[in-house]
Protein backbone atom coordinates (compact mmCIF):
# COMPACT_ATOMS: atom_id res chain seq x y z
CA UNK A 1 0.00 0.00 0.00
CA UNK A 2 1.11 3.56 -0.75
CA UNK A 3 0.08 6.67 1.11
CA UNK A 4 -0.11 10.41 0.61
CA UNK A 5 -0.08 12.27 3.90
CA UNK A 6 -0.19 15.74 5.36
CA UNK A 7 1.59 16.63 8.56
CA UNK A 8 0.81 19.70 10.62
CA UNK A 9 3.97 21.23 12.03
CA UNK A 10 4.25 23.01 15.37
CA UNK A 11 4.47 26.37 13.58
CA UNK A 12 1.10 25.72 11.87
CA UNK A 13 2.56 24.94 8.46
CA UNK A 14 1.59 21.82 6.50
CA UNK A 15 3.93 19.28 4.92
CA UNK A 16 2.78 16.84 2.23
CA UNK A 17 4.58 13.65 1.26
CA UNK A 18 4.09 10.07 0.11
CA UNK A 19 5.37 6.76 1.41
CA UNK A 20 4.79 3.03 1.30
CA UNK A 21 5.07 2.75 5.10
CA UNK A 22 3.16 5.50 6.86
CA UNK A 23 4.06 4.54 10.42
CA UNK A 24 7.78 4.30 9.68
CA UNK A 25 7.78 7.55 7.71
CA UNK A 26 5.95 9.47 10.44
CA UNK A 27 8.43 8.17 13.01
CA UNK A 28 11.32 9.34 10.82
CA UNK A 29 9.77 12.80 10.50
CA UNK A 30 9.19 12.96 14.26
CA UNK A 31 12.83 12.06 14.90
CA UNK A 32 14.07 14.76 12.52
CA UNK A 33 15.13 12.32 9.79
CA UNK A 34 12.10 12.54 7.46
CA UNK A 35 12.70 15.73 5.50
CA UNK A 36 14.65 18.94 5.86
CA UNK A 37 11.41 20.90 6.04
CA UNK A 38 10.00 19.05 9.05
CA UNK A 39 13.28 18.93 10.97
CA UNK A 40 12.98 21.25 13.94
CA UNK A 41 9.28 21.94 13.33
CA UNK A 42 7.96 19.34 15.75
CA UNK A 43 5.99 18.13 17.41
CA UNK A 44 4.28 16.95 14.25
CA UNK A 45 0.72 15.73 13.84
CA UNK A 46 -0.53 13.42 11.10
CA UNK A 47 -3.72 15.21 10.03
CA UNK A 48 -4.54 13.53 6.72
CA UNK A 49 -3.73 10.53 4.58
CA UNK A 50 -5.04 8.65 1.56
CA UNK A 51 -4.26 5.08 0.49
CA UNK A 52 -3.31 3.99 -3.04
CA UNK A 53 -2.55 0.61 -4.53
CA UNK A 54 -0.07 2.05 -7.03
CA UNK A 55 2.97 4.17 -6.17
CA UNK A 56 2.45 6.30 -9.27
CA UNK A 57 -1.09 7.22 -8.18
CA UNK A 58 0.17 8.28 -4.75
CA UNK A 59 2.91 10.40 -6.31
CA UNK A 60 0.41 12.10 -8.64
CA UNK A 61 -1.90 12.88 -5.73
CA UNK A 62 1.03 14.24 -3.69
CA UNK A 63 1.90 16.57 -6.57
CA UNK A 64 -1.73 17.74 -6.83
CA UNK A 65 -1.95 18.43 -3.10
CA UNK A 66 1.36 20.31 -3.08
CA UNK A 67 -0.08 22.65 -5.72
CA UNK A 68 -3.07 23.47 -3.49
CA UNK A 69 -3.29 26.54 -1.32
CA UNK A 70 -3.17 26.11 2.45
CA UNK A 71 -6.91 26.83 2.57
CA UNK A 72 -7.60 24.06 0.05
CA UNK A 73 -5.44 21.65 2.05
CA UNK A 74 -7.31 22.57 5.22
CA UNK A 75 -10.59 21.89 3.41
CA UNK A 76 -9.61 18.35 2.43
CA UNK A 77 -8.41 17.75 5.99
CA UNK A 78 -11.72 18.98 7.39
CA UNK A 79 -13.71 16.95 4.83
CA UNK A 80 -11.90 13.78 5.90
CA UNK A 81 -12.51 14.49 9.60
CA UNK A 82 -16.22 15.13 9.08
CA UNK A 83 -16.77 11.78 7.30
C-alpha positions in Angstrom: 0.0 0.0 0.0 1.1 3.6 -0.7 0.1 6.7 1.1 -0.1 10.4 0.6 -0.1 12.3 3.9 -0.2 15.7 5.4 1.6 16.6 8.6 0.8 19.7 10.6 4.0 21.2 12.0 4.3 23.0 15.4 4.5 26.4 13.6 1.1 25.7 11.9 2.6 24.9 8.5 1.6 21.8 6.5 3.9 19.3 4.9 2.8 16.8 2.2 4.6 13.7 1.3 4.1 10.1 0.1 5.4 6.8 1.4 4.8 3.0 1.3 5.1 2.7 5.1 3.2 5.5 6.9 4.1 4.5 10.4 7.8 4.3 9.7 7.8 7.6 7.7 5.9 9.5 10.4 8.4 8.2 13.0 11.3 9.3 10.8 9.8 12.8 10.5 9.2 13.0 14.3 12.8 12.1 14.9 14.1 14.8 12.5 15.1 12.3 9.8 12.1 12.5 7.5 12.7 15.7 5.5 14.6 18.9 5.9 11.4 20.9 6.0 10.0 19.0 9.1 13.3 18.9 11.0 13.0 21.2 13.9 9.3 21.9 13.3 8.0 19.3 15.8 6.0 18.1 17.4 4.3 16.9 14.3 0.7 15.7 13.8 -0.5 13.4 11.1 -3.7 15.2 10.0 -4.5 13.5 6.7 -3.7 10.5 4.6 -5.0 8.7 1.6 -4.3 5.1 0.5 -3.3 4.0 -3.0 -2.5 0.6 -4.5 -0.1 2.0 -7.0 3.0 4.2 -6.2 2.4 6.3 -9.3 -1.1 7.2 -8.2 0.2 8.3 -4.7 2.9 10.4 -6.3 0.4 12.1 -8.6 -1.9 12.9 -5.7 1.0 14.2 -3.7 1.9 16.6 -6.6 -1.7 17.7 -6.8 -2.0 18.4 -3.1 1.4 20.3 -3.1 -0.1 22.7 -5.7 -3.1 23.5 -3.5 -3.3 26.5 -1.3 -3.2 26.1 2.4 -6.9 26.8 2.6 -7.6 24.1 0.1 -5.4 21.6 2.0 -7.3 22.6 5.2 -10.6 21.9 3.4 -9.6 18.3 2.4 -8.4 17.7 6.0 -11.7 19.0 7.4 -13.7 17.0 4.8 -11.9 13.8 5.9 -12.5 14.5 9.6 -16.2 15.1 9.1 -16.8 11.8 7.3 
